[in-house]
Amino acid sequence: MPEEKAMHYEQDHGALLQMLREALIGELQAINQYERYARMTCYAPARQLFQEIADDEKHHVAELLKMITHFDRKQAEELRMVFMHKPGKYE
């Protein structure tokens, strides 16, 4: 298998943003899957484990969003507007 070249983010924000967004998608999919598993089982220890893992993934989502907004100011502004809850847009 050929070796992958290291990317220098200072030179290629677009490629880094793509990797971060792909990682974000993976984390969101994992959250959905683990929460689905938690809902599907009646065995409390397994349900608790699945929910704990989902919660860990939510932390990863937050960290990825933080990094994404560092490199994408438009995305940062959109998220700021949502979290500042400007009336009208989502009501």
Phi and psi in degrees as GROMACS dihedral restraints (atoms count N, CA, C in turn):
[ dihedral_restraints ]
;  ai    aj    ak    al  type     phi  dphi    fc
    3     4     5     6     1   -67.9    20    10
    4     5     6     7     1   146.9    20    10
    6     7     8     9     1   -72.1    20    10
    7     8     9    10     1   142.8    20    10
    9    10    11    12     1   -85.4    20    10
   10    11    12    13     1   142.7    20    10
   12    13    14    15     1   -82.2    20    10
   13    14    15    16     1   142.3    20    10
   15    16    17    18     1   -72.0    20    10
   16    17    18    19     1   139.6    20    10
   18    19    20    21     1  -100.9    20    10
   19    20    21    22     1   136.9    20    10
   21    22    23    24     1   -99.1    20    10
   22    23    24    25     1   108.5    20    10
   24    25    26    27     1   -60.9    20    10
   25    26    27    28     1   -25.6    20    10
   27    28    29    30     1   -62.2    20    10
   28    29    30    31     1   -27.4    20    10
   30    31    32    33     1   -97.2    20    10
   31    32    33    34     1   -19.9    20    10
   33    34    35    36     1  -143.6    20    10
   34    35    36    37     1    74.7    20    10
   36    37    38    39     1   -63.0    20    10
   37    38    39    40     1   -33.8    20    10
   39    40    41    42     1   -61.2    20    10
   40    41    42    43     1   -45.5    20    10
   42    43    44    45     1   -66.8    20    10
   43    44    45    46     1   -40.0    20    10
   45    46    47    48     1   -64.6    20    10
   46    47    48    49     1   -44.5    20    10
   48    49    50    51     1   -60.2    20    10
   49    50    51    52     1   -38.7    20    10
   51    52    53    54     1   -62.8    20    10
   52    53    54    55     1   -44.1    20    10
   54    55    56    57     1   -63.6    20    10
   55    56    57    58     1   -43.5    20    10
   57    58    59    60     1   -62.6    20    10
   58    59    60    61     1   -42.0    20    10
   60    61    62    63     1   -69.1    20    10
   61    62    63    64     1   -36.9    20    10
   63    64    65    66     1   -65.5    20    10
   64    65    66    67     1   -39.6    20    10
   66    67    68    69     1   -64.0    20    10
   67    68    69    70     1   -39.7    20    10
   69    70    71    72     1   -61.3    20    10
   70    71    72    73     1   -44.5    20    10
   72    73    74    75     1   -58.1    20    10
   73    74    75    76     1   -45.2    20    10
   75    76    77    78     1   -61.0    20    10
   76    77    78    79     1   -41.6    20    10
   78    79    80    81     1   -65.7    20    10
   79    80    81    82     1   -42.0    20    10
   81    82    83    84     1   -64.7    20    10
   82    83    84    85     1   -39.9    20    10
   84    85    86    87     1   -63.9    20    10
   85    86    87    88     1   -39.8    20    10
   87    88    89    90     1   -64.3    20    10
   88    89    90    91     1   -42.5    20    10
   90    91    92    93     1   -57.4    20    10
   91    92    93    94     1   -49.4    20    10
   93    94    95    96     1   -58.5    20    10
   94    95    96    97     1   -43.3    20    10
   96    97    98    99     1   -65.7    20    10
   97    98    99   100     1   -48.2    20    10
   99   100   101   102     1   -65.9    20    10
  100   101   102   103     1   -38.9    20    10
  102   103   104   105     1   -67.8    20    10
  103   104   105   106     1   -34.4    20    10
  105   106   107   108     1   -64.2    20    10
  106   107   108   109     1   -45.1    20    10
  108   109   110   111     1   -59.8    20    10
  109   110   111   112     1   -42.0    20    10
  111   112   113   114     1   -60.7    20    10
  112   113   114   115     1   -39.5    20    10
  114   115   116   117     1   -70.8    20    10
  115   116   117   118     1   -28.3    20    10
  117   118   119   120     1   -81.5    20    10
  118   119   120   121     1   -19.9    20    10
  120   121   122   123     1  -103.4    20    10
  121   122   123   124     1   144.8    20    10
  123   124   125   126     1   -96.8    20    10
  124   125   126   127     1    -8.3    20    10
  126   127   128   129     1   -82.4    20    10
  127   128   129   130     1   107.0    20    10
  129   130   131   132     1   -54.1    20    10
  130   131   132   133     1   -45.1    20    10
  132   133   134   135     1   -60.5    20    10
  133   134   135   136     1   -38.9    20    10
  135   136   137   138     1   -68.9    20    10
  136   137   138   139     1   -42.4    20    10
  138   139   140   141     1   -59.3    20    10
  139   140   141   142     1   -43.7    20    10
  141   142   143   144     1   -63.8    20    10
  142   143   144   145     1   -42.6    20    10
  144   145   146   147     1   -61.2    20    10
  145   146   147   148     1   -47.9    20    10
  147   148   149   150     1   -59.6    20    10
  148   149   150   151     1   -40.6    20    10
  150   151   152   153     1   -69.6    20    10
  151   152   153   154     1   -37.5    20    10
  153   154   155   156     1   -62.8    20    10
  154   155   156   157     1   -41.8    20    10
  156   157   158   159     1   -65.2    20    10
  157   158   159   160     1   -42.4    20    10
  159   160   161   162     1   -59.2    20    10
  160   161   162   163     1   -42.1    20    10
  162   163   164   165     1   -64.4    20    10
  163   164   165   166     1   -37.3    20    10
  165   166   167   168     1   -61.6    20    10
  166   167   168   169     1   -41.7    20    10
  168   169   170   171     1   -62.5    20    10
  169   170   171   172     1   -34.9    20    10
  171   172   173   174     1   -63.1    20    10
  172   173   174   175     1   -35.5    20    10
  174   175   176   177     1   -63.5    20    10
  175   176   177   178     1   -41.3    20    10
  177   178   179   180     1   -62.2    20    10
  178   179   180   181     1   -39.8    20    10
  180   181   182   183     1   -59.0    20    10
  181   182   183   184     1   -46.0    20    10
  183   184   185   186     1   -61.1    20    10
  184   185   186   187     1   -43.0    20    10
  186   187   188   189     1   -66.4    20    10
  187   188   189   190     1   -40.5    20    10
  189   190   191   192     1   -65.2    20    10
  190   191   192   193     1   -43.0    20    10
  192   193   194   195     1   -61.5    20    10
  193   194   195   196     1   -38.9    20    10
  195   196   197   198     1   -59.2    20    10
  196   197   198   199     1   -45.6    20    10
  198   199   200   201     1   -69.1    20    10
  199   200   201   202     1   -41.0    20    10
  201   202   203   204     1   -59.5    20    10
  202   203   204   205     1   -44.8    20    10
  204   205   206   207     1   -69.2    20    10
  205   206   207   208     1   -21.9    20    10
  207   208   209   210     1   -65.9    20    10
  208   209   210   211     1   -36.3    20    10
  210   211   212   213     1   -98.7    20    10
  211   212   213   214     1   -14.9    20    10
  213   214   215   216     1  -126.3    20    10
  214   215   216   217     1    95.9    20    10
  216   217   218   219     1   -66.0    20    10
  217   218   219   220     1   -31.5    20    10
  219   220   221   222     1   -65.2    20    10
  220   221   222   223     1   -44.5    20    10
  222   223   224   225     1   -62.2    20    10
  223   224   225   226     1   -40.8    20    10
  225   226   227   228     1   -60.8    20    10
  226   227   228   229     1   -42.6    20    10
  228   229   230   231     1   -66.3    20    10
  229   230   231   232     1   -42.1    20    10
  231   232   233   234     1   -60.9    20    10
  232   233   234   235     1   -45.0    20    10
  234   235   236   237     1   -65.9    20    10
  235   236   237   238     1   -40.0    20    10
  237   238   239   240     1   -59.9    20    10
  238   239   240   241     1   -42.4    20    10
  240   241   242   243     1   -63.3    20    10
  241   242   243   244     1   -41.1    20    10
  243   244   245   246     1   -66.0    20    10
  244   245   246   247     1   -46.6    20    10
  246   247   248   249     1   -75.6    20    10
  247   248   249   250     1   -20.4    20    10
  249   250   251   252     1   -82.2    20    10
  250   251   252   253     1    -6.9    20    10
  252   253   254   255     1    51.1    20    10
  253   254   255   256     1    70.2    20    10
  255   256   257   258     1   -77.0    20    10
  256   257   258   259     1   119.7    20    10
  258   259   260   261     1   -58.4    20    10
  259   260   261   262     1   144.3    20    10
  261   262   263   264     1   108.6    20    10
  262   263   264   265     1   -45.6    20    10
  264   265   266   267     1   -70.3    20    10
  265   266   267   268     1   -38.3    20    10
  267   268   269   270     1  -118.3    20    10
  268   269   270   271     1    16.2    20    10
